[in-house]
Amino acid sequence: MTDNTKKFLGKADAYDKGRPNYSQDALFYMEKCGVNKNAVTADIGSGTGILSKQLLDLEAEVYAVEPNEEMRAKAEKNLAGYAKFHSVSGSAENTLLNNHSIDFVTVAQAFHWFDPELFKNECRRILKPNGKIFLLWNNGIKAGDMRDECYDLYEKYNPRDKKNSKNKDTEEAVQKFFKNFEAKKFDNEITYNKETFVAYHLSISATLTPKDKEFKTFVSELEDIFDKYQKRGIIRTSCDTALYVGTI
């Protein structure tokens, strides 16, 4: 069985630099659902702390659970100034959190890496009665020539990577995971300069790392794509944040 906790080894810097925030409207909706200064939240698969920071800015208490040491260290550095931030070296299937101690579980850009049944059991263990779970994804660059060129580049340097291979499976897994849920989408325009554009693509699990011999060529081709589509040194992409909220 593939160890998904190792898929992002060597990518913490790129992830921290290139991955965008989630739609602020999605965060406002979560706040309406009770994610506020009185809430204890477990952000599972928290990575470098992108969503954790947005939750902390809502004044929620956040237990950021992340198995990847490099990612977790980056979050600890970024969020050291927040009194309500707690870093946990756990996993989705074994969070190390106390029984029935959590009001809300959040998962951003990570649910598709989890064992859904084991994660469901863990949520049942750590959530308080009537606790809710939020699953979020930023849906990257929408359909278009630039996205197709980027995916073609992924496949060129990693033939095992296939376009949209997880999308259908993830949708089915989400529907099976919840007993009751609602789905929302929120506009989330994202702006990249060349540095953050390259970093975003280097943060994806299927792409090369500096240890790979073709890394410099891969980066050069990413820069060529940026140069082709940029306007005044910027690329703006029309994206959305998908949010699923429900109970199990």
Secondary structure, DSSP 8 states (H G I E B T S, - for coil): ---GGGTTTT-HHHHHHH-----HHHHHHHHHTT-STT-EEEEET-TTSHHHHHHHHTT-EEEEE---HHHHHHHHHHTTT-TTEEEE---SS-----TT-EEEEEEES-GGGS-HHHHHHHHHHHEEEEEEEEEEEE--S-SSHHHHHHHHHHHHH-TT--TTTTHHHHHHHHHHH-SEEEEEEEE--EEE-HHHHHHHHHTSTTS--TTSTTHHHHHHHHHHHHHHH-BTTBEEE--EEEEEEEE-
